[in-house]
Amino acid sequence: MLIVLVRTLILYVLVVVAMRVMGKRQIGQLQPFELVVTLMLSELAAIPMESPGIPLINGITPIVTLIAAQVILSYVSLKSDRARAVICGTPSVLIENGKIVESELKRLRYNLSDLMEQLRAKDVPNISDVEFAILETSGQLSVIEKSQKRPVIPEDLHLPTRYEGLPFTLIMDGHIIHRNLTKLNLSIDWLNQELKKRGIESPREVLFACLDTEGKLFCQRKSGKSAGGGDSK
């Protein structure tokens, strides 16, 4: 029983390392060869787990081989456009200049129902509003609406806007994020003073706190009640 447990943990760690090497992608964003590697990894890891009689090395060797093959293919596709087209394929234009490219739909065996479903998923229910629709190599559909159908943005109205960066997390589940305080040139004393202004005695009482680029501190207690916000710099 102990041997099975150890084998399972070894294979689990190995598969996790393999997935980390493949990068941070969702299943729907995997290239075809990456999806194949993912499926094969799960199958190769399951066989030694289910059959203790199979030597562990017989499961580790093909997994390591697949990882090496995946890394090599990724590097080759990164350096060569021609190789990338062969390995990953190329994007396909399904709607061009507002017209459905029927020949491309037939070539890809992509029917109109699938196309309409993908457009609805992109909040574009009317195909007449689409200028371009491109089927990416990952299988995702990129949609570019006609210029007169796109939402109005401040630039269209010549309105000035202020910079909006990402807020810095200062406290998460009672733990102070010291590296973010350092980036902002703020001290723990400053943080404790801001918490006391909101009736909080200790960072341990805070579920989440962050500081936005305008200097406003958002803070929420672990009880679920907001402790308020406001300018703090």
C-alpha positions in Angstrom: 0.0 0.0 0.0 2.8 2.4 0.9 4.5 1.6 -2.5 1.3 2.6 -4.3 1.1 5.8 -2.4 4.7 6.7 -3.1 4.4 5.9 -6.8 1.2 8.0 -7.1 2.9 11.0 -5.4 5.9 10.7 -7.7 3.8 10.6 -10.8 1.6 13.4 -9.5 4.6 15.7 -9.0 6.0 14.7 -12.4 2.7 15.6 -14.2 2.3 18.9 -12.3 5.9 19.8 -13.4 5.0 18.8 -16.9 2.0 21.1 -16.9 4.0 23.9 -15.5 6.6 23.5 -18.3 3.8 23.7 -20.9 2.8 27.1 -19.5 -0.3 28.8 -18.1 -3.1 28.1 -20.6 -6.7 27.0 -20.3 -7.8 23.9 -22.1 -9.6 25.9 -24.8 -6.4 27.9 -25.5 -4.1 24.8 -26.1 -2.6 24.3 -29.5 -3.4 20.9 -31.1 0.0 19.4 -30.2 -0.3 20.7 -26.7 -3.7 19.1 -26.2 -2.3 15.8 -27.5 0.5 16.0 -25.0 -1.9 16.8 -22.2 -4.1 13.8 -23.0 -1.1 11.4 -23.3 0.4 12.6 -20.1 -2.8 11.8 -18.1 -3.0 8.3 -19.7 0.7 7.5 -19.2 0.5 8.6 -15.5 -2.6 6.5 -14.9 -1.2 3.2 -16.1 1.6 2.9 -13.5 -0.7 4.1 -10.8 -3.3 1.4 -11.5 -0.8 -1.4 -12.1 1.9 -1.6 -9.3 3.5 -4.5 -11.2 4.6 -2.1 -13.9 8.1 -0.6 -13.2 7.8 3.1 -12.3 10.5 3.9 -14.8 8.3 2.6 -17.6 5.9 5.4 -16.7 8.4 8.2 -16.0 10.4 7.7 -19.2 7.6 8.3 -21.7 6.4 11.3 -19.6 9.8 12.9 -19.6 10.1 12.2 -23.4 6.8 13.9 -24.1 7.8 16.9 -22.0 11.1 17.2 -24.0 9.2 16.8 -27.3 6.7 19.5 -26.3 9.5 21.9 -25.3 11.4 21.3 -28.5 8.2 21.8 -30.6 7.3 25.0 -28.7 10.8 26.4 -29.3 10.8 25.5 -33.0 7.3 27.1 -33.5 8.6 30.2 -31.7 11.6 30.6 -34.0 10.0 29.6 -37.3 6.8 31.0 -38.9 6.7 28.1 -41.4 7.1 25.5 -38.6 4.5 27.2 -36.5 2.0 27.0 -39.4 2.7 23.3 -39.8 2.6 22.5 -36.1 -0.1 24.8 -34.9 -2.0 25.7 -38.1 -3.0 29.2 -39.2 -6.0 31.3 -38.4 -9.0 31.1 -40.7 -11.2 34.1 -41.8 -14.8 33.0 -41.6 -16.3 36.4 -42.2 -14.5 39.0 -44.3 -15.7 42.5 -44.9 -19.1 41.6 -43.6 -19.6 38.5 -45.8 -19.5 34.9 -44.8 -16.6 33.0 -46.5 -18.5 29.9 -47.5 -15.5 28.1 -48.9 -13.6 28.4 -45.7 -16.6 27.1 -43.7 -16.7 24.0 -46.0 -13.0 23.4 -45.7 -13.1 23.5 -41.9 -16.4 21.6 -41.7 -17.6 24.5 -39.6 -21.4 25.0 -40.0 -23.4 28.1 -39.7 -25.0 27.0 -36.4 -21.6 26.8 -34.8 -20.7 30.2 -36.2 -23.8 31.8 -34.8 -23.3 30.1 -31.5 -19.8 31.5 -31.2 -21.0 35.0 -32.3 -23.7 35.0 -29.6 -21.0 33.9 -27.0 -19.2 37.1 -28.0 -22.4 39.2 -27.5 -22.8 39.7 -31.2 -26.2 38.2 -32.0 -26.6 39.8 -35.4 -24.2 38.5 -38.1 -24.7 41.7 -40.1 -22.9 43.7 -37.4 -19.6 41.7 -38.0 -16.8 43.0 -40.1 -14.4 40.1 -39.5 -14.6 36.8 -37.7 -11.4 34.8 -37.4 -11.1 31.3 -36.2 -7.9 31.1 -34.2 -5.6 28.1 -34.1 -6.8 27.4 -30.5 -10.4 27.1 -31.8 -11.5 30.4 -30.3 -13.4 32.8 -32.6 -12.2 36.4 -32.7 -14.9 38.9 -33.7 -14.3 42.4 -35.0 -17.5 44.4 -35.3 -18.3 47.0 -37.9 -17.0 50.5 -36.8 -20.6 51.9 -36.5 -21.6 49.0 -34.3 -18.8 49.2 -31.8 -19.3 50.7 -28.3 -18.4 54.4 -28.0 -15.1 55.0 -26.2 -13.8 58.3 -24.7 -11.4 58.7 -27.6 -14.3 58.8 -30.0 -15.7 61.8 -28.1 -12.3 63.4 -27.6 -12.6 63.1 -23.8 -9.5 63.1 -21.7 -9.1 60.2 -19.3 -7.0 59.6 -16.3 -4.5 56.7 -15.9 -6.0 53.6 -14.4 -3.5 51.0 -13.3 -3.9 47.8 -11.3 -4.6 48.1 -7.6 -2.0 46.8 -5.2 -3.1 44.1 -2.8 -2.0 45.0 0.7 -3.7 42.4 2.9 -5.1 39.0 1.9 -6.9 36.8 4.4 -5.2 38.5 7.3 -1.7 38.4 5.8 0.2 41.6 4.9 1.7 41.6 1.4 5.0 43.2 2.3 6.4 43.3 -1.2 3.6 45.5 -2.4 4.1 47.9 0.5 7.7 48.1 -0.5 6.8 48.9 -4.1 4.6 51.7 -2.9 7.2 53.0 -0.4 4.7 52.5 2.4 5.3 51.2 5.9 3.4 48.8 8.1 2.9 51.7 10.6 1.0 53.6 7.8 -1.1 50.5 7.1 -2.0 50.1 10.8 -3.0 53.7 11.1 -5.3 53.5 8.1 -6.9 50.3 9.5 -7.4 52.1 12.9 -9.2 54.9 11.1 -11.7 52.3 10.0 -12.0 50.8 13.4 -9.8 47.8 12.7 -7.2 47.0 15.3 -5.2 44.3 13.5 -4.5 43.2 9.9 -5.6 39.7 11.0 -9.2 41.0 11.1 -9.0 42.0 7.4 -10.2 39.7 4.6 -8.9 41.8 1.8 -7.4 45.3 1.4 -6.0 47.0 -1.7 -4.8 50.4 -2.7 -5.7 51.8 -6.2 -3.6 54.2 -8.3 -5.7 57.2 -7.0 -4.6 56.4 -3.4 -8.0 55.0 -2.3 -7.8 52.2 0.2 -10.5 49.5 0.0 -10.8 47.3 3.1 -13.1 44.5 4.0 -13.3 42.7 7.4 -13.4 38.9 7.6 -17.0 39.2 8.9 -18.0 40.4 5.4 -18.7 44.1 6.3 -16.9 46.7 4.3 -14.7 49.0 6.4 -15.1 51.8 3.9 -12.6 53.5 1.6 -11.3 56.9 0.7 -8.2 58.9 -0.1 -5.3 57.6 2.0 -2.3 59.2 0.4 
